[in-house]
Amino acid sequence: MAEESKLTEAQDLKRRIAAGEFRSWIDVILDSMGRFLQKVIRRPEPPAPWVSALAIGLLISLLGLVASLLSGGVSKFGYRTLIFGGAMIFLTIIIPRSTNNRTLETLHDEVLDTLDTGEGIAGLHDWLTMVASRKWPILSSALYVVVMFVYGALILDTTDTPMDIAVVGVSMFILSGMMIYYLLLFLFLPGRLGRCHYRLNAWEPMSTEVVSQLSGLMNYIAYMIAFLLASMTLFSVSLVTFDITNLLVMIPIWLVLIFIFVAGQMALNRIIKRAKRESLDEVEAQMATLRISGDPPDKETMETFMRTWDYHDRVKGTRNSVLNLKGIVNFVNTLLIPLLAFLVANRNEIFKLLGWTT
């Protein structure tokens, strides 16, 4: 009865996902901008979310430009800051939203329908509740803004910061604080998924569709985070003077991507090995009932026993992981994306360092 109740809870989660109950702060922001644009341009329907995100980026860049002109003119790197800053604000909004929507879609279409027991459902519910939280993203954003202001006051000389950089910078701090919160949620997602029990192919769990979908979700999350971190690297590094020690910025980025990759593979490995163990336990129980007795053994019993044994060895010999050469190449690609962004941002300085002319 308790197990049926938990599976009913899984279907309730699916219904609530479809009803849009687990929408993030980013969705709320985009919906508000969409309704505003709908009224301005007098359309029957709100524009697409990416249009709203683009409008937010353009609006903040425009505010930075107006503030600069009113305070004495645009700074030396003002136009580059406004253009790159607007683009970064767009990406900081749209990438987490896209990643979150892909996750909700996978949970709704694949995960919740293939749960074999209620194990792990409470963890998924808690994770979804954190995604839909209105308090924690704001607190994370506020904390990040405070930390950056303290850092700027103690380490950097921010007394003469141009208005264009100030407007774009504060906006980036606010959105980056939210992005850090959602990033932490996605770092913990593989562990939550790994605790669930799924209905997998008894003879080869790795080939089950839900395993393929979960693997694709992990890769998608890693690529989206890599692209976002690479964009932030390109934006931030392009605004400072190149120094070889700036390469140290790659270390925390790579650590995040490595953690996501390892956590995803461990979760999938756990899911597959659990399903294999359950299948092997069932086969071993059947073999125990066919245990040969008598001398000589019954021919039909012996043949059934040997076929069951062969099946047992076949299940035992299947792979415990979806990782292959293609997966390794994809992982290396995610590590290269931020590095390439860093090199592109500093290409002229690096060419000079190597003695090349540009």
N, C-alpha and C positions, 0 to 999 in steps of 0.2 A: 504493500500500500504506500509506504514511504517513497519507494522507487518510482511508482506511477505518479506520485505527487510532484517529484522533482522533474520528471519528463514533461508533465503538464506545465511546470514553470518554464521549461525550455520553449514550449510553444507560445506561452504568454510573452516571453522575451521576443520571440519572432514577430508576434503581433505588434508589440510596442515599437520595435524597430521600424516596421512598415508604417506605423502611425506617426513616425518622426519624433518620438519622445526622447531619443538620445541624441539630440542635435547639440553641437558644440557652440561656444561663444562666437566662433568664426562664422557659423551659419547665421547666428542672430545679427551680427554686424552686416553681413552681406544682404540679409533680408531687409534690414532697415534702409540700407543704401538703395536696394532694388525698389522699395516702395517710394522712396524719395524721387528716384529717377523716373519711375512710372508716372508720378504726378507732374514732374517737370515736363516730360516729353508727351504726356497725355496718351499713354499706350494702354490697351485693355489688360495686358499682362506685364508683370515685372520683367526686366531684362535678364539674360542668363547670368549666373553667379560670376563668371569670369569678367563680364562687362562691369558689374558692380565693383569687383576687386580692382579693375583697371581704373575705374572712376575714382576710387579712394586714393590710389597712387598718384593720379594726375592732380587731384584736389590738394593733397598734401604738398606736392611739388609746387603747385601754383601759390599756395599759402607761403611757402618758403621764399618764392620769387618776390611776391608782394612785400613781405616783411623785409627782405633785403633792399628793395628799392626805396622803401619808406625810411630805412635806417642809414641810407647813404650809398647804396649801390651793391651790386653783386660782387662777391669776393673772387679771388683769383681762380679758385677751383669750384666756384659756385654753380655754374651751369652743369659741369660734370657731376657734381654732387646731387643736383636736383634731378638730372636724368637717371643716373644710376640709383639714386635713392628711391625715386618713384617706381622704377622697375623692381627694386628689392622689396618694397612694400607690397607690390602686386604678387610677387613670388612667395613672400612670407605669409600671405593670406591664402593664396590659391593652392599651394602645395600641401600644407597640412589638411586643408579641407578635402582635397582630392584623395589623400591617403586615408583619412578617416572614413570617407564615403565608400572607398574600396573595401575597407575592413568591415563596415556595417553590411555591405552587400554580400561579402563572403560569409559572414556569420548568419545572415538571413537565408541565403540561398543554399548553402552547403553544410555549415557546421551544425546548426541547431536541428536540422532534419536528420542528421546521421548519428546523433548521440545515442549510444547503446544503454547507458545508465545515467543517473543524475549526478555522477561524480564530476566536480569542476564547474557546475552550473552557477553556484554561488559566486565563484571567482569571476566568471564572465559578467554576471549581473553587477558585481562591485566595480568592474572595469568600465562597463557601460555607464554606470552612475557617475564615475569620475569624469568620463568624457563629457557628460551633460551637465557637469557642475558649473554653477555660475560664480561661486565664491573663489575656488582655488586658482583658476586662471587669472583673476584680477589680483589676488594676493601675490602670485608668482610674478606678474607684470610689475606690480608696485615695488616688490623687493628688488627686482632687477634694475628698475629705474633708480632706486635709492643707491644700490651698489655702484652703478655706473657714475652717478653724480658724485659720490664720495671718492671714487677712484679718480674722476676728473679733477676734483678739488685738491686731492692730496698728491697725485702723481703728475698730472698734466696741468699746463697753464691754460685754463679755459676762460680767462677774464676777457679776452678779445675775440671770442668765438663769433664768427660771422652769423648773421641771422639765418641764412639759407642752411648752413650746417646745423645750427641749433634746432630749427624746425624739423628738418628731416631726421636729425639724430634722435631727438626726443620721441618722435613717432616710431622710429625703428626700435628704440629701447622698449617702448610699450608693447609693440607687436612681438619683439624677440622674447620678452618675458613670457608671453602666452605660448610662443612656439616652444620654449624650453619645457613648459609644463606638459604640452602634448607630446613632445619628444620623450620625456620620461615615461609617459603612459605607454608609448609604443615599445619602449625598451622592456617593459614588464609584460607586454602582450604575449610573447611566445611562451613564457612560463604558465600563464593562465590557460592558453590553448593546450599545452602539453599535459595538463592535469585532467582534461576531459577524456572520456572513453567513447570511442567511435565504433560504428559497425563497419568493419573492414573485411576485405576478401580473406577468407580463412586460409586459402592456399598460398596467397602472396599479398600480404597487407600493403606493401609498398606501392602496388599497382592500383590501389583504390583511388577513385576520383577525388575524394575529399582530401587525401594526402597530396595529390597533385595541386589542388586548389590552395591548400595551406602553404605549400612550397612556393607557389606563384605569388601569394600574398606577402610572404617574407621577403622575396626578391623585390617586389614592388616597393615595399616600405624602405628597404635598404637603398634602392635607386633614388627614390624621392628625397630621402634624407641626405644622401650624398649630393644630389643636385642642389638642394637648398643650401647645404653647408658650403658647397663650391661657390655658389652665387654670393654668399655672404663673405667668403674669402676674397673673391674677386672685387667686391665692393670695398671692403675694409682695407685690404692691402694696397689698393690703388690710391688711397688717400694719404698714405704715409710714405716717407722716404725709405727706399729699399735698404735692408740690412740682411746679411746672411743669416742672422739669428731669427729673422722672421719666419724661416723655415720651421721653427719650433711650433708654429701655429698648426702644422700638419699633425702633430702628435696627438692632441686631444681629439681631433676630427677622425683620425684613423682608429683611435681607441673606441670611439662610439660605433663606427662602422664594423669593426671587428667584433665588438660585443653583440651587435644586432645579428651578425652572421652566425656566430657561435651559438648564441641563445636560440636562434631559429633552428639550426641543425640539431641541437640537443633536444629541443621540443619534438621535432619530427622523429628523431631516433627513439625517444621515449614512447611516443604513440605507436610506432611500428613494433618495437620490442614487446610492449604490453600486449598488443594484438597477437603477436606470434606466440607469446607465452600462454595466452588463453587457448589458442588453437592447439598447441602442443599438449596442454593439460587435458583437453577433450580427447585427443587421439590416444594419449597414454592411458586414460581411463578406459577407452574401448579396448586397448591392448591388454589391459589387466583382466577384463572380462573374458578375453579369448586365450588367457594363459593356458598353455598346453599341459594337459595332464594325461596320464596313461602311456603305455608303451606297446606298440608304436602309437604316435599321435594320429588323431583323426585327419585324413587328407584334406577335407574341406576346411576344417578349422585351421590347419597349417597354411593353406593358401590365403585364407582371409587374414590371418595373422601377418603373413609376409607382405600382402598388399597394404595393410595398415602401417606396417613398419616402413615400407617404401614411401608412403605418403608422409609419415612423420619426418623422415630424413629430408624429403623435398621441402617441407615447410621450414624445417630447421636450417636448411641451406640457403633460403632466400635472404636477400640483403636487408640489413637493418637501417639503411640510410638511403636518402634520395640523392646524396651528393655524388656527382660524377665530374668528368673533365669539364663539361659545359658549365656546371655550377661553380667550379673553381675559377674558370675564366670570367664568369660574371662577377664573382667576388673581387677578383683583381681589378676588373673594370671600375667597380664602385670605389676602390681605393685610388685609382688613377684620376677620377673625375675632379676631386678637390685639388690634387697636385697640379693637374693641367691648368685649372683656374688660377692657381698661384703663379705658375710660370707665365701664363698669358698676361697677367696683371703686371708682372715685373720683367717682361721680355727685353725691354731696352737696357735696363740695368744689368740683367744677366748676360746679355750680349757683350756689354762693356766689360763685365767681370771676366768673361772668357776671352776678351781681346778681339771680339768680332765687331765689325762695323755694321751699322744699320742704316 
